[in-house]
């Protein structure tokens, strides 16, 4: 009789084990082909950046890069250029000028491998356009005394990654450059420098 109860007990335990397996184990499927949806796609793209070892974003441009100093262009650095970049273009503009947006520098057809512009230089093969001064050079910041918000002007350095080179004559202006870039901009980044007198 005792053996009979032991057998019944074992059968009950085995039956419960089978039910548990079917409920929680047998119906489970695990896939390692893709992570579970989170609702937010993972962003693996690092934004392109422009920076300068001479000044931080939204900080003062050192005097040597203005008309009160030597007036040469500051060093610039580019990073995280996107795939498909065929050339780079640069615009430096002051939106606080009394006569409207003033273009201090425009450069295009910089090689896609360009990661920096050294102080007082232009990358080989690049083209400089005509700034608001009418000259094809870097126009150093030289704001009228006391103008701009708080007497300070904002100089916006914008680099563009383009999917092609541009066919533009050197007498082209900022407006010409912006029109030519339409439909070719893959990415862009900005650095803002401040200067007042």
ZATI-35491 format. One record per residue (C-alpha): residue number from 1; x negated, y, z. Coordinates in Angstrom, 1 decimal. Layout:
<nodes>
[node NUM [X Y Z]]
...
</nodes>
This chain:
<nodes>
[node 1 [0.0 0.0 0.0]]
[node 2 [-2.8 2.3 0.9]]
[node 3 [-4.5 1.6 -2.5]]
[node 4 [-1.1 2.5 -4.2]]
[node 5 [-1.0 6.0 -2.6]]
[node 6 [-4.6 6.6 -3.6]]
[node 7 [-3.9 5.7 -7.2]]
[node 8 [-0.8 8.0 -7.2]]
[node 9 [-2.9 10.8 -5.7]]
[node 10 [-5.6 10.4 -8.3]]
[node 11 [-3.0 10.5 -11.1]]
[node 12 [-1.4 13.6 -9.7]]
[node 13 [-4.8 15.4 -9.5]]
[node 14 [-5.7 14.3 -13.0]]
[node 15 [-2.3 15.6 -14.3]]
[node 16 [-2.7 18.9 -12.6]]
[node 17 [-6.2 19.2 -14.0]]
[node 18 [-4.9 18.6 -17.5]]
[node 19 [-2.2 21.2 -17.1]]
[node 20 [-4.8 23.8 -15.9]]
[node 21 [-7.1 23.0 -18.8]]
[node 22 [-4.3 23.4 -21.4]]
[node 23 [-3.0 26.6 -19.8]]
[node 24 [-6.4 28.4 -19.2]]
[node 25 [-9.0 26.5 -21.1]]
[node 26 [-7.7 24.7 -24.1]]
[node 27 [-5.8 27.6 -25.6]]
[node 28 [-8.7 30.1 -25.2]]
[node 29 [-10.7 31.1 -28.2]]
[node 30 [-13.9 33.2 -28.0]]
[node 31 [-15.3 35.1 -31.0]]
[node 32 [-18.7 36.8 -31.0]]
[node 33 [-18.4 38.2 -34.5]]
[node 34 [-17.3 41.7 -33.3]]
[node 35 [-16.9 43.5 -30.1]]
[node 36 [-13.4 44.0 -28.7]]
[node 37 [-11.7 47.2 -29.9]]
[node 38 [-12.3 50.1 -27.6]]
[node 39 [-10.2 52.8 -29.4]]
[node 40 [-13.4 54.9 -29.9]]
[node 41 [-15.7 53.9 -32.7]]
[node 42 [-19.4 53.8 -31.8]]
[node 43 [-21.2 56.8 -33.3]]
[node 44 [-24.6 55.6 -34.6]]
[node 45 [-25.4 58.8 -36.5]]
[node 46 [-27.7 61.3 -34.7]]
[node 47 [-27.0 64.9 -35.8]]
[node 48 [-29.6 66.7 -37.8]]
[node 49 [-31.4 69.4 -35.8]]
[node 50 [-33.4 72.6 -36.4]]
[node 51 [-35.6 73.9 -33.6]]
[node 52 [-38.7 76.1 -33.1]]
[node 53 [-41.7 75.7 -30.8]]
[node 54 [-41.7 79.5 -30.5]]
[node 55 [-38.3 80.0 -29.0]]
[node 56 [-35.3 78.0 -27.7]]
[node 57 [-31.8 78.2 -29.1]]
[node 58 [-30.0 81.4 -28.1]]
[node 59 [-33.1 82.8 -26.6]]
[node 60 [-35.3 85.8 -27.7]]
[node 61 [-37.5 85.6 -30.7]]
[node 62 [-41.1 86.6 -29.8]]
[node 63 [-42.1 90.0 -30.9]]
[node 64 [-44.8 88.7 -33.3]]
[node 65 [-42.1 87.3 -35.6]]
[node 66 [-40.4 90.7 -35.9]]
[node 67 [-41.2 94.1 -37.5]]
[node 68 [-42.6 95.2 -34.1]]
[node 69 [-45.3 92.5 -34.4]]
[node 70 [-47.0 90.8 -37.3]]
[node 71 [-43.6 90.1 -39.0]]
[node 72 [-44.4 86.5 -40.1]]
[node 73 [-41.9 83.7 -40.1]]
[node 74 [-41.7 81.6 -36.9]]
[node 75 [-42.5 77.9 -37.0]]
[node 76 [-39.5 75.7 -37.5]]
[node 77 [-38.9 72.0 -37.1]]
[node 78 [-36.3 69.7 -38.7]]
[node 79 [-35.3 66.2 -37.4]]
[node 80 [-32.8 63.5 -38.1]]
[node 81 [-32.4 64.3 -41.8]]
[node 82 [-29.4 62.1 -43.1]]
[node 83 [-29.8 59.3 -45.6]]
[node 84 [-29.3 60.5 -49.1]]
[node 85 [-31.0 63.9 -48.6]]
[node 86 [-32.7 65.0 -51.8]]
[node 87 [-33.7 68.5 -50.8]]
[node 88 [-33.4 71.1 -48.0]]
[node 89 [-32.3 74.7 -48.0]]
[node 90 [-32.7 77.4 -45.4]]
[node 91 [-30.8 80.6 -44.7]]
[node 92 [-31.7 83.2 -42.0]]
[node 93 [-29.0 85.8 -41.5]]
[node 94 [-28.0 88.5 -39.1]]
[node 95 [-24.2 88.9 -38.7]]
[node 96 [-24.6 91.9 -36.4]]
[node 97 [-26.2 94.3 -39.0]]
[node 98 [-24.4 97.6 -39.3]]
[node 99 [-23.8 97.1 -43.0]]
[node 100 [-22.5 93.5 -42.6]]
[node 101 [-24.3 90.1 -42.8]]
[node 102 [-28.0 90.8 -43.6]]
[node 103 [-30.0 88.0 -45.2]]
[node 104 [-33.6 87.8 -43.9]]
[node 105 [-34.8 84.7 -45.7]]
[node 106 [-33.5 82.1 -48.1]]
[node 107 [-35.5 79.1 -49.2]]
[node 108 [-34.4 76.1 -51.3]]
[node 109 [-35.7 73.0 -53.0]]
[node 110 [-37.8 72.0 -50.0]]
[node 111 [-38.7 68.3 -50.3]]
[node 112 [-36.5 65.8 -48.4]]
[node 113 [-39.6 64.8 -46.5]]
[node 114 [-40.0 68.3 -45.0]]
[node 115 [-40.0 68.1 -41.2]]
[node 116 [-41.4 71.6 -40.5]]
[node 117 [-42.2 75.0 -41.8]]
[node 118 [-45.4 76.3 -40.3]]
[node 119 [-45.8 79.9 -39.0]]
[node 120 [-46.4 82.4 -41.9]]
[node 121 [-45.8 79.8 -44.6]]
[node 122 [-43.4 78.3 -47.2]]
[node 123 [-43.4 74.6 -48.0]]
[node 124 [-45.1 73.7 -51.2]]
[node 125 [-42.7 73.5 -54.2]]
[node 126 [-40.0 75.4 -52.4]]
[node 127 [-38.3 78.5 -53.9]]
[node 128 [-37.8 81.8 -52.0]]
[node 129 [-34.7 83.8 -53.0]]
[node 130 [-33.9 87.5 -52.8]]
[node 131 [-33.0 88.7 -49.3]]
[node 132 [-30.9 91.8 -48.5]]
[node 133 [-34.1 93.9 -48.7]]
[node 134 [-34.4 92.9 -52.3]]
[node 135 [-37.7 91.0 -51.7]]
[node 136 [-38.5 87.3 -52.0]]
[node 137 [-40.1 87.0 -48.6]]
[node 138 [-39.3 86.4 -45.0]]
[node 139 [-37.7 89.7 -43.7]]
[node 140 [-38.7 90.1 -40.1]]
[node 141 [-35.9 91.1 -37.6]]
[node 142 [-35.9 94.9 -37.3]]
[node 143 [-32.5 95.9 -35.9]]
[node 144 [-31.7 99.5 -35.4]]
[node 145 [-32.1 100.6 -31.7]]
[node 146 [-29.0 99.9 -29.6]]
[node 147 [-26.9 98.0 -32.2]]
[node 148 [-25.3 94.6 -32.0]]
[node 149 [-23.5 93.1 -28.9]]
[node 150 [-25.4 94.5 -25.9]]
[node 151 [-28.0 96.0 -28.2]]
[node 152 [-29.1 92.5 -29.3]]
[node 153 [-28.8 90.9 -32.7]]
[node 154 [-28.2 87.2 -33.5]]
[node 155 [-30.5 85.7 -36.1]]
[node 156 [-29.0 82.5 -37.4]]
[node 157 [-31.4 79.9 -38.9]]
[node 158 [-29.3 77.4 -40.8]]
[node 159 [-30.9 74.4 -42.5]]
[node 160 [-28.9 72.4 -45.1]]
[node 161 [-29.5 68.8 -46.2]]
[node 162 [-28.4 68.5 -49.9]]
[node 163 [-27.8 65.5 -52.1]]
[node 164 [-29.7 67.1 -55.0]]
[node 165 [-32.2 69.8 -55.9]]
[node 166 [-30.8 73.2 -57.1]]
[node 167 [-31.3 74.9 -60.4]]
[node 168 [-31.5 78.6 -59.3]]
[node 169 [-33.7 81.4 -60.5]]
[node 170 [-35.9 83.1 -57.8]]
[node 171 [-33.8 86.3 -58.0]]
[node 172 [-30.8 84.5 -56.6]]
[node 173 [-29.2 85.9 -53.5]]
[node 174 [-27.6 84.2 -50.5]]
[node 175 [-24.2 84.3 -52.2]]
[node 176 [-25.7 82.5 -55.2]]
[node 177 [-27.3 79.9 -53.0]]
[node 178 [-24.1 79.3 -51.0]]
[node 179 [-22.2 78.8 -54.3]]
[node 180 [-24.7 76.4 -55.7]]
[node 181 [-24.7 74.3 -52.5]]
[node 182 [-20.9 73.8 -52.6]]
[node 183 [-20.2 70.1 -52.9]]
[node 184 [-23.8 69.1 -52.2]]
[node 185 [-24.1 69.7 -48.5]]
[node 186 [-24.6 66.4 -46.6]]
[node 187 [-25.3 67.9 -43.2]]
[node 188 [-26.4 71.2 -41.6]]
[node 189 [-27.8 72.5 -38.4]]
[node 190 [-28.3 75.9 -36.8]]
[node 191 [-30.8 77.6 -34.5]]
[node 192 [-30.0 81.1 -33.1]]
[node 193 [-32.6 83.6 -32.1]]
[node 194 [-32.0 86.9 -30.4]]
[node 195 [-33.8 90.2 -30.8]]
[node 196 [-33.0 93.8 -29.8]]
[node 197 [-34.8 97.1 -29.6]]
</nodes>
